[in-house]
Amino acid sequence: MTVFMAAALMAVLSGCATGPERAPPPVNVSTSSLPAAASAAAEADTPLGRAVMTAVNAWRKGKGAGALSADATLQRAAAVHAADMALRGYFGHHNPEGQGPRERVLAVDPAFSASISENLQMLDGPSYAAMDDAALAEVMVTKWAQSPSHRQIMQADAATRSGVGIARTGMRVIAVQVFAGD
């Protein structure tokens, strides 16, 4: 049982980054379309998304990393994934059809060739729902910074562009931040 739990934890942690070192996606995973309902429901730009980008850039500056610039392709992929998780009630880097961060970005821009990394977060409860956007963004960045794999993604020098997707449902807030280099 301990070996199984360790393997499961490694699988969860390894899902935070995708790039050339990862195995190619299964043949049947779509890189040409995004889930239709989530695509229609996704918010392209939110105050909380902007606050998360500002907070991540401030955190990166404190670590000596350069600021991330907003990228429309990454923004769209992140927004649709956040909306999809909220609509279909799951949480993870891959949707029920197996589409992951790279496939979502390729569905937005088939010519996209940079490495992709992704951080996810779900906060649930009245204390989070009552926070203003700046305070909530700080909580998210602090939580990511406390996780070695999320922190590594957030501070990677190779990351130069990003997009943040936010979905809110009830007292639940789901954040997706997608990172890429040049």
N, C-alpha and C positions, 0 to 999 in steps of 0.2 A: 504494500500500500504506500509506503514512504517513497519508493522509486516512482510509482505512478504520480504521486502528488508533485514530486520534483520535476518530472517530465511535463506535467500540465503547467506548472509555473513557468518553466522555460519556454513553453509554447506561447504563453500569454505575453511574456516579456519580449520574445523575439518578434512578435507581431507589430512592434512599434516602428520598425524601419524597413523600408524596401529599397532595393537598389540593385546594382549589377551583380552583387554577391549572392542574391537570392535566386532560388529556382524560378523558372518561368511559370506563369500562371497556367492552370489547366486549360486545355484547348477550348472547352465550352464556356469559359468566362467571357462575358461581353466587354469589349473595349470600344464599342461603337455607340452604346446608349447607356443612359442612367435610368434608374427606376422612375417611371413616369409620374407617379403621385408625388414623390419626393422632389422631383425636378420642378414640378409646378408649385410646390409649397415652400421651396427654399427661399430664404431671404438673402438677397445678394450682399447687403451691407447693413450691419446693425451697430448701434452704439456700443453694445457689449463687445462685439467683435473688434471694433476699433480700440476699445479700452484694453482688450487682451493683447493686441498687437503693440500698443504703447507700453504696456507693462512688461511684455517679453523683451522689447527693445531696450527698455531701461535696465532690466536684469542682465541682458547681454552686454550692455555697456559696462556695467559693474564687473563683468568677467573678462573684459578686454576684447570682446567679440564685436564685429560691426553690426550696424542696424540692418534689419530686414526691410526690404521694400515690398509693398503690396503687389501681388500678381493676380490678375483677373482670372486666369485659368485655375490657379490653385484655390482662389477664393470660391469659384463656382463648384469645384470638386468638394471642398470642405463644407460648403453650405448645403449641398444636396445630401452629403453623407449624414450631417447632423439632422436634417429634416427626415431622412429615411429612418434613422434609429428612433427618432421620436414617434413617427407614424406607425412603424411596425413593431415597436417595443423590444428591440434588441440593443446590445451594446458591444461593439467590437470593431476591429479594423477591417473585417470582411463582412459583407452583407450575406443574407441567407443563400444567395446564388453564388457566393464565392468571390464576388468582385471586391478587390482590395484597393488600396490607395493608388497604385500605379494604373490599374484598369480604369478607375474613375477619372484620373487626370487624362488618360489617353482618350476616354470618351468625350471629354471636353475639347482636347486638342490632339488629334492623332499624330502630329509631328513632334510632340513634346519628347525630349530625349534626356533631360537631366535626371539625376537620382532623386528619389522621393523619400521623405520620412514623414511620419504623422504622429501627433500626440492627441489623445482623446481624454475627455474628462466628463463625468456626470456628477453633478451636485444636486442633492435632493433634500428638501426640508424647508420649513418656514424661515429659519435663520438665513438661508441663502436667498430665498425668494424676496426677503425684505431688504437685502443689501443693494446699494447703488452700484452702477456698472463699474466704477473705478475700484471699489472695495472688493467686488466679486472677482474682477480680473486679477487683483493682487492675491486673493485666496487661490485662484487657479494656478498662477505662476509659482506660488510658494509650494503647492502640492506637487506640481511637476518637478520643481527643483529638488524636492525631497526623494524623488525616485531616480536612482542612478541611470536607468535607460532613458527616461524622459528628459532628465537634465542633460545627458549627452546629446540628444537630438536638439534640444533647445539652444545649446551653446556651441554647436558645431560651426567652426569657421567656414566650412564649405557651404553652409546654408546662407543664401543671400536674398532669397525671396520667400514669401509666405502668403497664405490665405487663411482666414479664420471663419469658420461657420458656426453659427449659434442656433439652437432650437430650444424653445421653452414650451413646456407643457405642464400645467398645474404649477406645483412648486419645484419641478425638476428643470434643471438647466443642463443642456448637453453642448459641449464645446469640442470642435474639431479644428486642429491647426495642422496644415500641410506645409512642409518645408521643401525647398529645392535650391540647388546651386545655379550658377550661370552656365 
